[in-house]
Amino acid sequence: MELGEEVPAAEAFLYSPLSEVSFVTDVGSINVMSEGSYDITLFVDGVEALSQLHIKDTTAPKLVLQTAETWLNKPLEASKFINFDETTDNSDAFAAEFVTEPGWSLEGEQ
């Protein structure tokens, strides 16, 4: 499942939709905002069964470039030119760098 989504219904863990199924595991205690694999216990037609729930983040972050101003000879970090949109939860996990360092001693736009 995708990071941040709700845990699917117990029926999603079955090959056959004809079985009666319920969770033994308290799926409400699973942190859906944390990637990982979680062991799930189900009750299927009166028998306990084991499964796993895999949570992965497959959605790329969305960046918004912005203009930044500074004084001559006063460098800025590359991250000052980037904003993360509201759907990007962990912007601290990203690094930004210049491919070519701007000419900090030059006046005007670059």
N, C-alpha and C positions, 0 to 999 in steps of 0.2 A: 504494500500500500504506500501511497505518497505521504511524505512527512507532513504532519498537521491535519490530515484527514481523520474522520471518525473511523473507529474500528468497525469493520464490516459485520453484518449479521452472522450469526452462527452458521446459517445455511450456506454461506459463501465458502465454508471449509469442506463441503461435501461434494463428492462426485455425483451422487444421486439425490435429486430433490425430494424423493419419496420417503426419506428417513426423517424420524423425529430427532431434533437436535437442540441442545442448549449448552451454554457455557458453564463449566465448573470453575474455570479461572475467572477472577474478578477483572474483566477487561477494562473497567473504569480506572484501574490503578496503573495501566500502561501509559507511559509518557509518550504520546503520539508526536511530540515535538523533538524527540530524540531518535536518531537513526539506530537501528540494531535489529537483532532477531530475538523474538520472545516466544518461549514455550507456552502453548495454549492447551488446556485440557478441556475436552468436550464430552458431553454425555450424548451418545448416539444410539438410539433404539435400546436404551437400557444398559449400555456398555460404555465405560470410559475409553476415550480415544485421545491420542496425543497428536498435536499438530504444531506448526510454527507460524508466527506472524512476522513478516519481514517488512521493516519500515525503511524506506530509502528516500533521499532528497534528489529528485531528478529534474526539478524546476530550476532553470538558470536564473540568477539574480538579474534584476533590471536596473541599469544604471542610467542616470541623467547627467549629461555633461553640463557644466556651468562655467561662466566667465569668472575669473578671479583677478583681482588687482593687487599690486604691491608697489613698493618704492623701488627706485633704482638700486641695484646691488643688494636687494633684500629677497633672497630665494624663498619660494614657497614649496611645500611638499606637494607631490602629484595628487594626493588625496583631496586637496583643496579644490580641485577642478571636477570632483565627482560627488554626486548625490545619489543615494540609493532610494528607490521608490518605497512606498509604504508596505509593499508585500515582501520586501527583503528584511528578514528578521535579524540576521546576524551579520551586519555590515562590518563588525570588528574582525571578522574572520578573513577579510579580503585585503590584499596589498595592492598598491598602485605605484607605478614608477614611470619615469619619462623614457621613451625610446631615445630621444635626443634632448638633452638638457636645454631649456630655453636660455637665451642670452640675457641674463639678469642685468647686465650693464647697458642694454639697449633700450631707448625710449620707444614708446608706441606699442601697438598690438603685435602679437606674434602668433 
